[in-house]
């Protein structure tokens, strides 16, 4: 695994756990990043989304 793959994998794990906690009623990501509408939160969500796209392409490349 290369470094970019490892980083994107862990971003997806953290993002997935964040969504699980959100469904259970805990807004950990929003609280830590200043709320769901905060600029930092939006940047983090975009980065996690880009990591997901990278992992999809990485998966089909192999």
PDBQT receptor file of N, H, CA, C and O in Angstrom, charges set to zero:
ATOM      1  N   UNK A   1       0.842  -1.197   0.000  1.00  0.00    +0.000 N 
ATOM      2  CA  UNK A   1       0.000   0.000   0.000  1.00  0.00    +0.000 C 
ATOM      3  C   UNK A   1       0.877   1.247   0.000  1.00  0.00    +0.000 C 
ATOM      4  O   UNK A   1       1.873   1.328   0.719  1.00  0.00    +0.000 OA
ATOM      5  N   UNK A   2       0.495   2.187  -0.798  1.00  0.00    +0.000 N 
ATOM      6  H   UNK A   2      -0.314   2.122  -1.382  1.00  0.00    +0.000 HD
ATOM      7  CA  UNK A   2       1.253   3.432  -0.769  1.00  0.00    +0.000 C 
ATOM      8  C   UNK A   2       0.666   4.384   0.275  1.00  0.00    +0.000 C 
ATOM      9  O   UNK A   2      -0.387   4.117   0.855  1.00  0.00    +0.000 OA
ATOM     10  N   UNK A   3       1.346   5.470   0.495  1.00  0.00    +0.000 N 
ATOM     11  H   UNK A   3       2.201   5.687   0.024  1.00  0.00    +0.000 HD
ATOM     12  CA  UNK A   3       0.982   6.403   1.569  1.00  0.00    +0.000 C 
ATOM     13  C   UNK A   3      -0.393   7.023   1.328  1.00  0.00    +0.000 C 
ATOM     14  O   UNK A   3      -1.193   7.140   2.257  1.00  0.00    +0.000 OA
ATOM     15  N   UNK A   4      -0.670   7.420   0.090  1.00  0.00    +0.000 N 
ATOM     16  H   UNK A   4      -0.020   7.325  -0.664  1.00  0.00    +0.000 HD
ATOM     17  CA  UNK A   4      -1.959   8.040  -0.213  1.00  0.00    +0.000 C 
ATOM     18  C   UNK A   4      -3.115   7.075   0.039  1.00  0.00    +0.000 C 
ATOM     19  O   UNK A   4      -4.172   7.480   0.524  1.00  0.00    +0.000 OA
ATOM     20  N   UNK A   5      -2.914   5.811  -0.287  1.00  0.00    +0.000 N 
ATOM     21  H   UNK A   5      -2.056   5.482  -0.681  1.00  0.00    +0.000 HD
ATOM     22  CA  UNK A   5      -3.945   4.801  -0.031  1.00  0.00    +0.000 C 
ATOM     23  C   UNK A   5      -4.181   4.636   1.470  1.00  0.00    +0.000 C 
ATOM     24  O   UNK A   5      -5.328   4.534   1.904  1.00  0.00    +0.000 OA
ATOM     25  N   UNK A   6      -3.132   4.609   2.253  1.00  0.00    +0.000 N 
ATOM     26  H   UNK A   6      -2.199   4.692   1.901  1.00  0.00    +0.000 HD
ATOM     27  CA  UNK A   6      -3.282   4.466   3.703  1.00  0.00    +0.000 C 
ATOM     28  C   UNK A   6      -4.018   5.664   4.301  1.00  0.00    +0.000 C 
ATOM     29  O   UNK A   6      -4.891   5.503   5.153  1.00  0.00    +0.000 OA
ATOM     30  N   UNK A   7      -3.658   6.862   3.849  1.00  0.00    +0.000 N 
ATOM     31  H   UNK A   7      -2.949   6.993   3.157  1.00  0.00    +0.000 HD
ATOM     32  CA  UNK A   7      -4.318   8.065   4.363  1.00  0.00    +0.000 C 
ATOM     33  C   UNK A   7      -5.793   8.061   4.003  1.00  0.00    +0.000 C 
ATOM     34  O   UNK A   7      -6.640   8.333   4.855  1.00  0.00    +0.000 OA
ATOM     35  N   UNK A   8      -6.111   7.755   2.746  1.00  0.00    +0.000 N 
ATOM     36  H   UNK A   8      -5.423   7.535   2.054  1.00  0.00    +0.000 HD
ATOM     37  CA  UNK A   8      -7.517   7.759   2.330  1.00  0.00    +0.000 C 
ATOM     38  C   UNK A   8      -8.301   6.657   3.030  1.00  0.00    +0.000 C 
ATOM     39  O   UNK A   8      -9.469   6.849   3.369  1.00  0.00    +0.000 OA
ATOM     40  N   UNK A   9      -7.674   5.506   3.251  1.00  0.00    +0.000 N 
ATOM     41  H   UNK A   9      -6.725   5.350   2.976  1.00  0.00    +0.000 HD
ATOM     42  CA  UNK A   9      -8.344   4.429   3.974  1.00  0.00    +0.000 C 
ATOM     43  C   UNK A   9      -8.732   4.877   5.381  1.00  0.00    +0.000 C 
ATOM     44  O   UNK A   9      -9.864   4.659   5.814  1.00  0.00    +0.000 OA
ATOM     45  N   UNK A  10      -7.800   5.501   6.093  1.00  0.00    +0.000 N 
ATOM     46  H   UNK A  10      -6.880   5.678   5.741  1.00  0.00    +0.000 HD
ATOM     47  CA  UNK A  10      -8.088   5.931   7.465  1.00  0.00    +0.000 C 
ATOM     48  C   UNK A  10      -9.076   7.084   7.503  1.00  0.00    +0.000 C 
ATOM     49  O   UNK A  10      -9.856   7.195   8.450  1.00  0.00    +0.000 OA
ATOM     50  N   UNK A  11      -9.059   7.941   6.495  1.00  0.00    +0.000 N 
ATOM     51  H   UNK A  11      -8.426   7.850   5.726  1.00  0.00    +0.000 HD
ATOM     52  CA  UNK A  11     -10.081   8.987   6.421  1.00  0.00    +0.000 C 
ATOM     53  C   UNK A  11     -11.467   8.374   6.256  1.00  0.00    +0.000 C 
ATOM     54  O   UNK A  11     -12.433   8.854   6.849  1.00  0.00    +0.000 OA
ATOM     55  N   UNK A  12     -11.569   7.323   5.457  1.00  0.00    +0.000 N 
ATOM     56  H   UNK A  12     -10.784   6.933   4.975  1.00  0.00    +0.000 HD
ATOM     57  CA  UNK A  12     -12.857   6.652   5.286  1.00  0.00    +0.000 C 
ATOM     58  C   UNK A  12     -13.308   5.948   6.559  1.00  0.00    +0.000 C 
ATOM     59  O   UNK A  12     -14.495   5.959   6.884  1.00  0.00    +0.000 OA
ATOM     60  N   UNK A  13     -12.388   5.347   7.269  1.00  0.00    +0.000 N 
ATOM     61  H   UNK A  13     -11.423   5.339   7.004  1.00  0.00    +0.000 HD
ATOM     62  CA  UNK A  13     -12.741   4.701   8.539  1.00  0.00    +0.000 C 
ATOM     63  C   UNK A  13     -13.262   5.741   9.526  1.00  0.00    +0.000 C 
ATOM     64  O   UNK A  13     -14.300   5.537  10.155  1.00  0.00    +0.000 OA
ATOM     65  N   UNK A  14     -12.547   6.848   9.660  1.00  0.00    +0.000 N 
ATOM     66  H   UNK A  14     -11.704   7.013   9.149  1.00  0.00    +0.000 HD
ATOM     67  CA  UNK A  14     -12.975   7.905  10.581  1.00  0.00    +0.000 C 
ATOM     68  C   UNK A  14     -14.307   8.497  10.139  1.00  0.00    +0.000 C 
ATOM     69  O   UNK A  14     -15.184   8.745  10.967  1.00  0.00    +0.000 OA
ATOM     70  N   UNK A  15     -14.464   8.724   8.834  1.00  0.00    +0.000 N 
ATOM     71  H   UNK A  15     -13.752   8.523   8.161  1.00  0.00    +0.000 HD
ATOM     72  CA  UNK A  15     -15.726   9.253   8.316  1.00  0.00    +0.000 C 
ATOM     73  C   UNK A  15     -16.888   8.300   8.540  1.00  0.00    +0.000 C 
ATOM     74  O   UNK A  15     -17.990   8.726   8.887  1.00  0.00    +0.000 OA
ATOM     75  N   UNK A  16     -16.645   7.015   8.342  1.00  0.00    +0.000 N 
ATOM     76  H   UNK A  16     -15.751   6.669   8.059  1.00  0.00    +0.000 HD
ATOM     77  CA  UNK A  16     -17.691   6.023   8.577  1.00  0.00    +0.000 C 
ATOM     78  C   UNK A  16     -18.100   5.945  10.037  1.00  0.00    +0.000 C 
ATOM     79  O   UNK A  16     -19.286   5.843  10.352  1.00  0.00    +0.000 OA
ATOM     80  N   UNK A  17     -17.124   5.992  10.920  1.00  0.00    +0.000 N 
ATOM     81  H   UNK A  17     -16.161   6.075  10.664  1.00  0.00    +0.000 HD
ATOM     82  CA  UNK A  17     -17.439   5.993  12.351  1.00  0.00    +0.000 C 
ATOM     83  C   UNK A  17     -18.179   7.262  12.749  1.00  0.00    +0.000 C 
ATOM     84  O   UNK A  17     -19.056   7.223  13.613  1.00  0.00    +0.000 OA
ATOM     85  N   UNK A  18     -17.837   8.380  12.132  1.00  0.00    +0.000 N 
ATOM     86  H   UNK A  18     -17.125   8.411  11.430  1.00  0.00    +0.000 HD
ATOM     87  CA  UNK A  18     -18.537   9.631  12.398  1.00  0.00    +0.000 C 
ATOM     88  C   UNK A  18     -20.008   9.508  12.008  1.00  0.00    +0.000 C 
ATOM     89  O   UNK A  18     -20.885   9.951  12.750  1.00  0.00    +0.000 OA
ATOM     90  N   UNK A  19     -20.280   8.911  10.851  1.00  0.00    +0.000 N 
ATOM     91  H   UNK A  19     -19.568   8.552  10.249  1.00  0.00    +0.000 HD
ATOM     92  CA  UNK A  19     -21.678   8.729  10.432  1.00  0.00    +0.000 C 
ATOM     93  C   UNK A  19     -22.421   7.769  11.358  1.00  0.00    +0.000 C 
ATOM     94  O   UNK A  19     -23.594   7.984  11.663  1.00  0.00    +0.000 OA
ATOM     95  N   UNK A  20     -21.747   6.718  11.804  1.00  0.00    +0.000 N 
ATOM     96  H   UNK A  20     -20.794   6.543  11.556  1.00  0.00    +0.000 HD
ATOM     97  CA  UNK A  20     -22.376   5.796  12.750  1.00  0.00    +0.000 C 
ATOM     98  C   UNK A  20     -22.751   6.519  14.034  1.00  0.00    +0.000 C 
ATOM     99  O   UNK A  20     -23.861   6.355  14.539  1.00  0.00    +0.000 OA
ATOM    100  N   UNK A  21     -21.837   7.313  14.560  1.00  0.00    +0.000 N 
ATOM    101  H   UNK A  21     -20.935   7.447  14.149  1.00  0.00    +0.000 HD
ATOM    102  CA  UNK A  21     -22.126   8.061  15.782  1.00  0.00    +0.000 C 
ATOM    103  C   UNK A  21     -23.228   9.088  15.554  1.00  0.00    +0.000 C 
ATOM    104  O   UNK A  21     -24.035   9.330  16.451  1.00  0.00    +0.000 OA
ATOM    105  N   UNK A  22     -23.276   9.691  14.378  1.00  0.00    +0.000 N 
ATOM    106  H   UNK A  22     -22.620   9.494  13.650  1.00  0.00    +0.000 HD
ATOM    107  CA  UNK A  22     -24.329  10.654  14.049  1.00  0.00    +0.000 C 
ATOM    108  C   UNK A  22     -25.704   9.984  14.071  1.00  0.00    +0.000 C 
ATOM    109  O   UNK A  22     -26.666  10.546  14.594  1.00  0.00    +0.000 OA
ATOM    110  N   UNK A  23     -25.788   8.791  13.503  1.00  0.00    +0.000 N 
ATOM    111  H   UNK A  23     -25.006   8.335  13.078  1.00  0.00    +0.000 HD
ATOM    112  CA  UNK A  23     -27.058   8.054  13.498  1.00  0.00    +0.000 C 
ATOM    113  C   UNK A  23     -27.469   7.685  14.916  1.00  0.00    +0.000 C 
ATOM    114  O   UNK A  23     -28.660   7.635  15.223  1.00  0.00    +0.000 OA
ATOM    115  N   UNK A  24     -26.505   7.428  15.771  1.00  0.00    +0.000 N 
ATOM    116  H   UNK A  24     -25.538   7.469  15.521  1.00  0.00    +0.000 HD
ATOM    117  CA  UNK A  24     -26.794   7.084  17.161  1.00  0.00    +0.000 C 
ATOM    118  C   UNK A  24     -27.078   8.306  18.030  1.00  0.00    +0.000 C 
ATOM    119  O   UNK A  24     -27.369   8.170  19.218  1.00  0.00    +0.000 OA
ATOM    120  N   UNK A  25     -26.993   9.501  17.440  1.00  0.00    +0.000 N 
ATOM    121  H   UNK A  25     -26.756   9.611  16.475  1.00  0.00    +0.000 HD
ATOM    122  CA  UNK A  25     -27.349  10.709  18.164  1.00  0.00    +0.000 C 
ATOM    123  C   UNK A  25     -26.184  11.527  18.683  1.00  0.00    +0.000 C 
ATOM    124  O   UNK A  25     -26.386  12.512  19.392  1.00  0.00    +0.000 OA
ATOM    125  N   UNK A  26     -24.973  11.133  18.340  1.00  0.00    +0.000 N 
ATOM    126  H   UNK A  26     -24.809  10.332  17.764  1.00  0.00    +0.000 HD
ATOM    127  CA  UNK A  26     -23.803  11.879  18.791  1.00  0.00    +0.000 C 
ATOM    128  C   UNK A  26     -23.175  12.576  17.593  1.00  0.00    +0.000 C 
ATOM    129  O   UNK A  26     -22.731  11.918  16.653  1.00  0.00    +0.000 OA
ATOM    130  N   UNK A  27     -23.135  13.907  17.623  1.00  0.00    +0.000 N 
ATOM    131  H   UNK A  27     -23.496  14.442  18.387  1.00  0.00    +0.000 HD
ATOM    132  CA  UNK A  27     -22.548  14.677  16.526  1.00  0.00    +0.000 C 
ATOM    133  C   UNK A  27     -21.101  15.013  16.854  1.00  0.00    +0.000 C 
ATOM    134  O   UNK A  27     -20.766  16.176  17.078  1.00  0.00    +0.000 OA
ATOM    135  N   UNK A  28     -20.259  14.015  16.883  1.00  0.00    +0.000 N 
ATOM    136  H   UNK A  28     -20.531  13.070  16.701  1.00  0.00    +0.000 HD
ATOM    137  CA  UNK A  28     -18.863  14.205  17.268  1.00  0.00    +0.000 C 
ATOM    138  C   UNK A  28     -18.133  15.079  16.251  1.00  0.00    +0.000 C 
ATOM    139  O   UNK A  28     -17.436  16.020  16.629  1.00  0.00    +0.000 OA
ATOM    140  N   UNK A  29     -18.288  14.776  14.974  1.00  0.00    +0.000 N 
ATOM    141  H   UNK A  29     -18.854  14.012  14.666  1.00  0.00    +0.000 HD
ATOM    142  CA  UNK A  29     -17.602  15.549  13.941  1.00  0.00    +0.000 C 
ATOM    143  C   UNK A  29     -18.009  17.003  13.947  1.00  0.00    +0.000 C 
ATOM    144  O   UNK A  29     -17.158  17.888  13.853  1.00  0.00    +0.000 OA
ATOM    145  N   UNK A  30     -19.298  17.261  14.056  1.00  0.00    +0.000 N 
ATOM    146  H   UNK A  30     -19.988  16.542  14.133  1.00  0.00    +0.000 HD
ATOM    147  CA  UNK A  30     -19.776  18.637  14.082  1.00  0.00    +0.000 C 
ATOM    148  C   UNK A  30     -19.308  19.392  15.306  1.00  0.00    +0.000 C 
ATOM    149  O   UNK A  30     -18.955  20.568  15.218  1.00  0.00    +0.000 OA
ATOM    150  N   UNK A  31     -19.304  18.728  16.441  1.00  0.00    +0.000 N 
ATOM    151  H   UNK A  31     -19.592  17.773  16.512  1.00  0.00    +0.000 HD
ATOM    152  CA  UNK A  31     -18.872  19.376  17.684  1.00  0.00    +0.000 C 
ATOM    153  C   UNK A  31     -17.377  19.694  17.638  1.00  0.00    +0.000 C 
ATOM    154  O   UNK A  31     -16.963  20.789  18.018  1.00  0.00    +0.000 OA
ATOM    155  N   UNK A  32     -16.577  18.752  17.179  1.00  0.00    +0.000 N 
ATOM    156  H   UNK A  32     -16.914  17.862  16.869  1.00  0.00    +0.000 HD
ATOM    157  CA  UNK A  32     -15.126  18.958  17.141  1.00  0.00    +0.000 C 
ATOM    158  C   UNK A  32     -14.712  19.988  16.099  1.00  0.00    +0.000 C 
ATOM    159  O   UNK A  32     -13.688  20.654  16.253  1.00  0.00    +0.000 OA
ATOM    160  N   UNK A  33     -15.507  20.121  15.035  1.00  0.00    +0.000 N 
ATOM    161  H   UNK A  33     -16.338  19.580  14.910  1.00  0.00    +0.000 HD
ATOM    162  CA  UNK A  33     -15.123  21.004  13.931  1.00  0.00    +0.000 C 
ATOM    163  C   UNK A  33     -15.893  22.313  13.916  1.00  0.00    +0.000 C 
ATOM    164  O   UNK A  33     -15.804  23.062  12.943  1.00  0.00    +0.000 OA
ATOM    165  N   UNK A  34     -16.643  22.608  14.961  1.00  0.00    +0.000 N 
ATOM    166  H   UNK A  34     -16.715  22.000  15.752  1.00  0.00    +0.000 HD
ATOM    167  CA  UNK A  34     -17.339  23.889  15.044  1.00  0.00    +0.000 C 
ATOM    168  C   UNK A  34     -18.742  23.890  14.480  1.00  0.00    +0.000 C 
ATOM    169  O   UNK A  34     -19.247  24.949  14.110  1.00  0.00    +0.000 OA
ATOM    170  N   UNK A  35     -19.381  22.754  14.402  1.00  0.00    +0.000 N 
ATOM    171  H   UNK A  35     -18.970  21.893  14.702  1.00  0.00    +0.000 HD
ATOM    172  CA  UNK A  35     -20.732  22.674  13.865  1.00  0.00    +0.000 C 
ATOM    173  C   UNK A  35     -20.726  22.168  12.432  1.00  0.00    +0.000 C 
ATOM    174  O   UNK A  35     -19.724  22.275  11.724  1.00  0.00    +0.000 OA
ATOM    175  N   UNK A  36     -21.857  21.616  12.016  1.00  0.00    +0.000 N 
ATOM    176  H   UNK A  36     -22.671  21.529  12.591  1.00  0.00    +0.000 HD
ATOM    177  CA  UNK A  36     -21.948  21.020  10.687  1.00  0.00    +0.000 C 
ATOM    178  C   UNK A  36     -21.797  22.047   9.573  1.00  0.00    +0.000 C 
ATOM    179  O   UNK A  36     -21.348  21.702   8.479  1.00  0.00    +0.000 OA
ATOM    180  N   UNK A  37     -22.164  23.308   9.827  1.00  0.00    +0.000 N 
ATOM    181  H   UNK A  37     -22.528  23.588  10.715  1.00  0.00    +0.000 HD
ATOM    182  CA  UNK A  37     -22.104  24.340   8.795  1.00  0.00    +0.000 C 
ATOM    183  C   UNK A  37     -20.793  25.126   8.800  1.00  0.00    +0.000 C 
ATOM    184  O   UNK A  37     -20.605  26.013   7.967  1.00  0.00    +0.000 OA
ATOM    185  N   UNK A  38     -19.902  24.817   9.712  1.00  0.00    +0.000 N 
ATOM    186  H   UNK A  38     -20.055  24.097  10.389  1.00  0.00    +0.000 HD
ATOM    187  CA  UNK A  38     -18.624  25.535   9.794  1.00  0.00    +0.000 C 
ATOM    188  C   UNK A  38     -17.755  25.214   8.577  1.00  0.00    +0.000 C 
ATOM    189  O   UNK A  38     -17.819  24.116   8.023  1.00  0.00    +0.000 OA
ATOM    190  N   UNK A  39     -16.962  26.172   8.183  1.00  0.00    +0.000 N 
ATOM    191  H   UNK A  39     -16.911  27.064   8.633  1.00  0.00    +0.000 HD
ATOM    192  CA  UNK A  39     -16.099  25.995   7.012  1.00  0.00    +0.000 C 
ATOM    193  C   UNK A  39     -15.146  24.817   7.192  1.00  0.00    +0.000 C 
ATOM    194  O   UNK A  39     -14.926  24.055   6.251  1.00  0.00    +0.000 OA
ATOM    195  N   UNK A  40     -14.578  24.660   8.392  1.00  0.00    +0.000 N 
ATOM    196  H   UNK A  40     -14.757  25.280   9.156  1.00  0.00    +0.000 HD
ATOM    197  CA  UNK A  40     -13.657  23.555   8.642  1.00  0.00    +0.000 C 
ATOM    198  C   UNK A  40     -14.359  22.207   8.482  1.00  0.00    +0.000 C 
ATOM    199  O   UNK A  40     -13.792  21.276   7.910  1.00  0.00    +0.000 OA
ATOM    200  N   UNK A  41     -15.582  22.101   8.981  1.00  0.00    +0.000 N 
ATOM    201  H   UNK A  41     -16.042  22.857   9.445  1.00  0.00    +0.000 HD
ATOM    202  CA  UNK A  41     -16.334  20.856   8.844  1.00  0.00    +0.000 C 
ATOM    203  C   UNK A  41     -16.591  20.545   7.374  1.00  0.00    +0.000 C 
ATOM    204  O   UNK A  41     -16.467  19.395   6.953  1.00  0.00    +0.000 OA
ATOM    205  N   UNK A  42     -16.943  21.548   6.599  1.00  0.00    +0.000 N 
ATOM    206  H   UNK A  42     -17.043  22.482   6.941  1.00  0.00    +0.000 HD
ATOM    207  CA  UNK A  42     -17.205  21.328   5.177  1.00  0.00    +0.000 C 
ATOM    208  C   UNK A  42     -15.944  20.897   4.441  1.00  0.00    +0.000 C 
ATOM    209  O   UNK A  42     -15.999  20.041   3.558  1.00  0.00    +0.000 OA
ATOM    210  N   UNK A  43     -14.814  21.485   4.800  1.00  0.00    +0.000 N 
ATOM    211  H   UNK A  43     -14.770  22.181   5.518  1.00  0.00    +0.000 HD
ATOM    212  CA  UNK A  43     -13.549  21.094   4.176  1.00  0.00    +0.000 C 
ATOM    213  C   UNK A  43     -13.227  19.641   4.507  1.00  0.00    +0.000 C 
ATOM    214  O   UNK A  43     -12.806  18.881   3.635  1.00  0.00    +0.000 OA
ATOM    215  N   UNK A  44     -13.424  19.258   5.763  1.00  0.00    +0.000 N 
ATOM    216  H   UNK A  44     -13.766  19.876   6.471  1.00  0.00    +0.000 HD
ATOM    217  CA  UNK A  44     -13.144  17.879   6.165  1.00  0.00    +0.000 C 
ATOM    218  C   UNK A  44     -14.065  16.917   5.434  1.00  0.00    +0.000 C 
ATOM    219  O   UNK A  44     -13.614  15.861   4.991  1.00  0.00    +0.000 OA
ATOM    220  N   UNK A  45     -15.343  17.251   5.294  1.00  0.00    +0.000 N 
ATOM    221  H   UNK A  45     -15.709  18.109   5.654  1.00  0.00    +0.000 HD
ATOM    222  CA  UNK A  45     -16.271  16.375   4.579  1.00  0.00    +0.000 C 
ATOM    223  C   UNK A  45     -15.897  16.254   3.104  1.00  0.00    +0.000 C 
ATOM    224  O   UNK A  45     -16.038  15.177   2.527  1.00  0.00    +0.000 OA
ATOM    225  N   UNK A  46     -15.428  17.325   2.488  1.00  0.00    +0.000 N 
ATOM    226  H   UNK A  46     -15.313  18.200   2.958  1.00  0.00    +0.000 HD
ATOM    227  CA  UNK A  46     -14.974  17.256   1.094  1.00  0.00    +0.000 C 
ATOM    228  C   UNK A  46     -13.742  16.361   0.982  1.00  0.00    +0.000 C 
ATOM    229  O   UNK A  46     -13.637  15.563   0.051  1.00  0.00    +0.000 OA
ATOM    230  N   UNK A  47     -12.817  16.490   1.919  1.00  0.00    +0.000 N 
ATOM    231  H   UNK A  47     -12.902  17.139   2.675  1.00  0.00    +0.000 HD
ATOM    232  CA  UNK A  47     -11.607  15.660   1.897  1.00  0.00    +0.000 C 
ATOM    233  C   UNK A  47     -11.967  14.189   2.061  1.00  0.00    +0.000 C 
ATOM    234  O   UNK A  47     -11.396  13.336   1.381  1.00  0.00    +0.000 OA
ATOM    235  N   UNK A  48     -12.899  13.879   2.945  1.00  0.00    +0.000 N 
ATOM    236  H   UNK A  48     -13.363  14.572   3.497  1.00  0.00    +0.000 HD
ATOM    237  CA  UNK A  48     -13.332  12.489   3.132  1.00  0.00    +0.000 C 
ATOM    238  C   UNK A  48     -14.016  11.981   1.862  1.00  0.00    +0.000 C 
ATOM    239  O   UNK A  48     -13.813  10.832   1.470  1.00  0.00    +0.000 OA
ATOM    240  N   UNK A  49     -14.819  12.820   1.220  1.00  0.00    +0.000 N 
ATOM    241  H   UNK A  49     -14.984  13.753   1.538  1.00  0.00    +0.000 HD
ATOM    242  CA  UNK A  49     -15.454  12.430  -0.039  1.00  0.00    +0.000 C 
ATOM    243  C   UNK A  49     -14.438  12.169  -1.138  1.00  0.00    +0.000 C 
ATOM    244  O   UNK A  49     -14.580  11.214  -1.902  1.00  0.00    +0.000 OA
ATOM    245  N   UNK A  50     -13.420  13.006  -1.224  1.00  0.00    +0.000 N 
ATOM    246  H   UNK A  50     -13.305  13.782  -0.604  1.00  0.00    +0.000 HD
ATOM    247  CA  UNK A  50     -12.360  12.784  -2.210  1.00  0.00    +0.000 C 
ATOM    248  C   UNK A  50     -11.584  11.504  -1.907  1.00  0.00    +0.000 C 
ATOM    249  O   UNK A  50     -11.158  10.796  -2.820  1.00  0.00    +0.000 OA
ATOM    250  N   UNK A  51     -11.404  11.214  -0.624  1.00  0.00    +0.000 N 
ATOM    251  H   UNK A  51     -11.750  11.788   0.118  1.00  0.00    +0.000 HD
ATOM    252  CA  UNK A  51     -10.742   9.966  -0.239  1.00  0.00    +0.000 C 
ATOM    253  C   UNK A  51     -11.571   8.768  -0.685  1.00  0.00    +0.000 C 
ATOM    254  O   UNK A  51     -11.019   7.754  -1.113  1.00  0.00    +0.000 OA
ATOM    255  N   UNK A  52     -12.892   8.877  -0.587  1.00  0.00    +0.000 N 
ATOM    256  H   UNK A  52     -13.341   9.700  -0.239  1.00  0.00    +0.000 HD
ATOM    257  CA  UNK A  52     -13.762   7.792  -1.036  1.00  0.00    +0.000 C 
ATOM    258  C   UNK A  52     -13.622   7.577  -2.542  1.00  0.00    +0.000 C 
ATOM    259  O   UNK A  52     -13.533   6.439  -3.002  1.00  0.00    +0.000 OA
ATOM    260  N   UNK A  53     -13.602   8.668  -3.308  1.00  0.00    +0.000 N 
ATOM    261  H   UNK A  53     -13.675   9.592  -2.934  1.00  0.00    +0.000 HD
ATOM    262  CA  UNK A  53     -13.420   8.542  -4.755  1.00  0.00    +0.000 C 
ATOM    263  C   UNK A  53     -12.069   7.915  -5.089  1.00  0.00    +0.000 C 
ATOM    264  O   UNK A  53     -11.972   7.070  -5.978  1.00  0.00    +0.000 OA
ATOM    265  N   UNK A  54     -11.043   8.328  -4.381  1.00  0.00    +0.000 N 
ATOM    266  H   UNK A  54     -11.121   9.014  -3.659  1.00  0.00    +0.000 HD
ATOM    267  CA  UNK A  54      -9.720   7.750  -4.603  1.00  0.00    +0.000 C 
ATOM    268  C   UNK A  54      -9.737   6.247  -4.344  1.00  0.00    +0.000 C 
ATOM    269  O   UNK A  54      -9.172   5.475  -5.118  1.00  0.00    +0.000 OA
ATOM    270  N   UNK A  55     -10.380   5.836  -3.260  1.00  0.00    +0.000 N 
ATOM    271  H   UNK A  55     -10.838   6.463  -2.631  1.00  0.00    +0.000 HD
ATOM    272  CA  UNK A  55     -10.428   4.414  -2.926  1.00  0.00    +0.000 C 
ATOM    273  C   UNK A  55     -11.205   3.616  -3.963  1.00  0.00    +0.000 C 
ATOM    274  O   UNK A  55     -10.842   2.477  -4.256  1.00  0.00    +0.000 OA
ATOM    275  N   UNK A  56     -12.269   4.190  -4.526  1.00  0.00    +0.000 N 
ATOM    276  H   UNK A  56     -12.564   5.115  -4.287  1.00  0.00    +0.000 HD
ATOM    277  CA  UNK A  56     -13.027   3.502  -5.580  1.00  0.00    +0.000 C 
ATOM    278  C   UNK A  56     -12.125   3.273  -6.791  1.00  0.00    +0.000 C 
ATOM    279  O   UNK A  56     -12.066   2.163  -7.320  1.00  0.00    +0.000 OA
ATOM    280  N   UNK A  57     -11.429   4.310  -7.228  1.00  0.00    +0.000 N 
ATOM    281  H   UNK A  57     -11.477   5.212  -6.798  1.00  0.00    +0.000 HD
ATOM    282  CA  UNK A  57     -10.534   4.165  -8.374  1.00  0.00    +0.000 C 
ATOM    283  C   UNK A  57      -9.375   3.223  -8.059  1.00  0.00    +0.000 C 
ATOM    284  O   UNK A  57      -8.956   2.447  -8.917  1.00  0.00    +0.000 OA
ATOM    285  N   UNK A  58      -8.867   3.286  -6.854  1.00  0.00    +0.000 N 
ATOM    286  H   UNK A  58      -9.208   3.917  -6.157  1.00  0.00    +0.000 HD
ATOM    287  CA  UNK A  58      -7.775   2.406  -6.436  1.00  0.00    +0.000 C 
ATOM    288  C   UNK A  58      -8.233   0.949  -6.450  1.00  0.00    +0.000 C 
ATOM    289  O   UNK A  58      -7.481   0.060  -6.848  1.00  0.00    +0.000 OA
ATOM    290  N   UNK A  59      -9.472   0.709  -6.011  1.00  0.00    +0.000 N 
ATOM    291  H   UNK A  59     -10.083   1.431  -5.687  1.00  0.00    +0.000 HD
ATOM    292  CA  UNK A  59     -10.019  -0.645  -5.963  1.00  0.00    +0.000 C 
ATOM    293  C   UNK A  59     -10.142  -1.233  -7.364  1.00  0.00    +0.000 C 
ATOM    294  O   UNK A  59      -9.752  -2.377  -7.594  1.00  0.00    +0.000 OA
ATOM    295  N   UNK A  60     -10.684  -0.453  -8.304  1.00  0.00    +0.000 N 
ATOM    296  H   UNK A  60     -11.001   0.477  -8.117  1.00  0.00    +0.000 HD
ATOM    297  CA  UNK A  60     -10.898  -0.969  -9.650  1.00  0.00    +0.000 C 
ATOM    298  C   UNK A  60      -9.616  -1.007 -10.478  1.00  0.00    +0.000 C 
ATOM    299  O   UNK A  60      -9.561  -1.681 -11.507  1.00  0.00    +0.000 OA
ATOM    300  N   UNK A  61      -8.605  -0.298 -10.041  1.00  0.00    +0.000 N 
ATOM    301  H   UNK A  61      -8.651   0.250  -9.206  1.00  0.00    +0.000 HD
ATOM    302  CA  UNK A  61      -7.324  -0.309 -10.741  1.00  0.00    +0.000 C 
ATOM    303  C   UNK A  61      -6.611  -1.643 -10.573  1.00  0.00    +0.000 C 
ATOM    304  O   UNK A  61      -5.882  -2.083 -11.461  1.00  0.00    +0.000 OA
ATOM    305  N   UNK A  62      -6.823  -2.276  -9.444  1.00  0.00    +0.000 N 
ATOM    306  H   UNK A  62      -7.416  -1.919  -8.722  1.00  0.00    +0.000 HD
ATOM    307  CA  UNK A  62      -6.127  -3.543  -9.160  1.00  0.00    +0.000 C 
ATOM    308  C   UNK A  62      -6.775  -4.697  -9.850  1.00  0.00    +0.000 C 
ATOM    309  O   UNK A  62      -6.316  -5.831  -9.718  1.00  0.00    +0.000 OA
TER     310      UNK A  62
